[in-house]
Amino acid sequence: MAWTNFAQAPFMQLLTTLEHWQNRPSRRAPIHDYPGVTLYHHIPDILHVCDKGSTACIIGSTLWVVGFDATMDDSMDTDQRADRLMQFVNEEYVRQDVPHQHRISKLSWSMICTSSAKNPAAYPDFHGCKAAQIRHIVGPVRAIVERFNNDGRYAHLEAVLRNLEKFYAILDSYSWVLPPDAAEECFDAVHTCCTHYCCLAREAAERGLKLFHIIPKFHFWLHIAWLARFCNPKLAWCYSDEDFVGKIAQVAFSVSFGRGPLRLSVALVRRYLVAIALRVHRKRKFYSVASDVASQARAAARA
């Protein structure tokens, strides 16, 4: 695949020094207006490109293929097929000890594909769940494919899922920086995964099926794997806070009755400032009491 050759990639010319970046205000974002904040002080959560992009495409097409597998009853409708798939996924969740917060609780066919026909009118794209849930369903789906791959017909698909799972495992095994051999292994896993995925996409196109969609995020995924030699993309993994805004909205509506969305923000900020002030006041009071106790202890020790 020529598009994995980064020797003359334009983005390589964008790697610049801090001084060069500071002299080009057109490339600055509003966050950089804060004193001391530069492009080196924040990292975008680029793995969401993988989780909600390339991985979602892979999982969506895989579940579609397994859902219409010949070993299933042809009389089953799509909802029944989704229920059967959910049964398989739950079994693998338990076998692989996937944390409960990263499991999907239900699976409907609309989460896999907007088309219910055996020849889909739209490309499958796994959605309707969090990025963390998409990432942690890779292992269970890989095990399901292995269960159905008795005659080797899913050889490419199994290779795609194995290398995708390997990519996540490598990132999860290290913290800030990947060792050179691990970084090379990470890129090789993504490259191999994309190679087999291209084979699946070509086979589907030859059969006239809208499966295994190749989107631009696959190319960016290769960039992520290549840049992993400098910094582990997991550093900006925001799984624990990806639903933070939704939680804050629930809290805001529960403490501010009768306010619409446009008026809610101001009231919430005022309450937040009051809470911060009370917290600071209590800490000051605590430290004041602690200081008095310490002074009394020192005076008693001298006596």
N, C-alpha and C positions, 0 to 999 in steps of 0.2 A: 504494500500500500504506500504510494508515494506521499500521501498526505500525512504520514507519520515521520517524514524526514524534516527535522527542525533546523537543519544546518543553515538555511536561508530564510527561516520563518521571520515575518515582519516583527512579531512581538519581541524577538531577541534584540532588535534595535531600540526598544523602548526601555530596556534596563538602564537605569541612569543613576547618577550620584545625587546626594541630598542637595548640594549646591545648584546643580543643573535643574533639579525639580523646583527648587524655591524661586528660580528666575523665570519659571514658566507658569504664571498664575492661571493661565487658561486650563491647566490640568488639575487645578485645585478644586476641592469639594467644600461645602459649607462647614463641615466638621473641622477642616484645617484652619478655620479662622480663630479657633480657640488657642490661646497662648501655649506654645510647647508641643502642640499636636502636629505631627507630620505623617507622611505616608508610611513611616516605619513604626508608628505607634498603634496601628490597627490592622487586622487581617480579615478580609471578607470570608464568610462561610462558603467557600467555593465547593465544598462537598455536597451542598444542596443541589448543585448542577448535576452531580452524579446521581444522587439519591432520587430526586424528583424528575430527572431527565433520562439518562441512559439506563439506569437500573430499573426505573419504572417501565420503560419500553421492553426491556428484557423480560421482566417478571410478567408483564401483561401478555405478551405473545406466548410465553411459556405456559401460563395458566390456560390460555385459550387452546393451545395445542393439546395439553393434557386433558382439558375439559371435554374435548371432542375426540378423545382417544377411542380406538376401536374396542378396547376392553370394557368401555362403559356401555350401558344399555342405550340403543339408538332411540328408544321411545322417550327417554328422559328429556324434559325441557331444560332451558338454561338455568333456571333457579335450582332445580334438582341437581344439576351438574355442579353448580356453585356450592351447594350443601355438601356434596361428596368431596369436593376439593377442600372445603373447610375442615371436614373430618380428617383428611390426610394431613393437613397443615397442623391441626391440633395435636395429632399423634407425634409429629416431628417436633413440635414445640416442647412437648414433655420429654421426648427422647434426648433432645439437644439442650434441655434446661435453659430455654430462652427466658429472660426476665419477663414477668407478667406485664410490666409497664410498656414493653416493646412488642407485645403481641397484638394482633388485630382480633377484635372480639366477634366480628361477623364478616362474612364475605358474600357479596351479591354479584351477579353477573355484570351489573352496570359499573362496578368498580374495575372490572377487567376490560370491558369493551362496550361502547355505546350501541354496537350492533349485536343482535342476538342470532343472526343467521350463521349457518355453517360456513358460508363464504362471506366474511365480514365486509360491510360497506365502509368501515372506518378502521384505522389501525388500532390494535389494542394498546392501552396505556394504563397501567395500574395506578389508580388514584383513589381519593376519598379517605386517605389515612395520612399519618405523619411520616416525615422522612425517616425517623428512627424505626418505625414499623416496617417501612419498605426495606431498609438496610438489614433488619433482623429476620426478614422472611426469606432471604436468599438461601440460607442453609437448609431450611425445611423444603423449599421448592427444589433445590438440587437433589435432596434425598428422594423426593417424589419422582423426579425424572429418572433417577437410577432405578427405582422400582418398576417403571414402565419400559425401561430400555433393555429388555431381555434379548432382543434380536439385533441390537446395535443401530436401530433406525434413528435414535436420538443421540448419536455420537457427537455431532457438532453442538447440539444443545447442551449436552452434559459438559462438554469442554468449556463452553461459554460460562456456565454457572460455576464450575470448579474454579476457573481463573478469576471470576468476579468475587467469589468467596475468599480466594487467596489474597486478592487486592485489599479487601477490608481487613483480613487477618493480619497482614503485614503492618498496616497503619496502626492497628490496635495494639501491636506488640511493642511499639516504641513510643517515646514521648516527643521531645522537641525535634530531634534530628535522627534521621535514619542512617545506619551505617552504609557505606558505599555499596556493599554487596546486596543489602536489603533494598536499597533504592533501585538498583539495577533489576533485581527480581520483581519489584513492584511494577516497573515499566514493562518488563517482559510479560507479566501477567495480564496487564491491560492490553498490550499489543496482541497477544495470543487470543484474548477474549474477543477483541474487535475483528480479528482475522476470521475466526469461526462464525462470528455473528454476520459478517459479510457473506459468507457461504450460505447461511440460512436465509438471508435476505434475497440472495440471487435465486435460490431454489424456490422460494415463495413467489418471486416475481415470474419465474418461468411457469409456475402452476396457476398464475393469475390470482394469487391470494394476497390480501393486504395484511401481511405479517412481518414482524421484525423490521420495523421502521428505522431507517438510518437518519437521525436528526443531527443538526450541528453540534449538539451537546456531546456527542461521541467524540468529536474532534477536540473539544475543550477538555474532555476527560483525559485524553492522551496528554494534553498540556499539563494537567494536574499531576499525572503520574511522572512526567518528565521533570517538573519543578519540585517533586518530592525529594530530590537529592539535596536541595537547599534547606527545606523546612517541611516538617510533617504537616500535611493539610489538616490533620486531626486537631491541630492547635486551635482552630477556629470552629470546631464542631459544636454547634449550639443546640444539640438535641434536647437538653434539659429545659431550655427556655424557648423552644420554637412555638409553644402555645401560651407564652407569657402574656401577650397582648390580650388574648381571649380571657385569661384568668383575671387580669386587671379590669377588663370591661365588666365582668360579672360582679366583682367587688364594688366597682364604682356605682353600678345601677342598684346594688343592694343597700348602699348607704346614702344615696341621693335620690329620693323619690320625687316624681313629678317633673323631672327635668329631661328634656330631649337631648339627643346626641350632641347638638351644637353647644348647648349650655353646660353639658356635663363636665367637660374638661376643666373649666375654670373652677367649678365647685370642688372637683376632686383635688386639684392642685392646692386650693386653700386648706382643705382638710389635711392633706399630706404635710403642708408646712406647719400646721398646728401640731400634728403628731411628732414631727421632727423636733419642734421647739420643746414639747413636753419631755421627749426622750433626752434631749440635751440637758434640760433643767434637772431631771431626775439623776442623771449621771453626775452633774455638778454637786447636787445635794449628797449623793453617795460618797463622792471623793472628799467632800468637806467633812462629813461625819468620820470617814476613815482617817483623814488627817488629824482630826481632834483625838480620836482614839490612839493613834500613833504617838501624838504629843504627850498624852497622858501616860502612856506606857513608858516613854523615855524619861518623863519626870519621875515616875515611880521607880525606875531602874536607878536613877541618880540618888534618890533618897535611900 
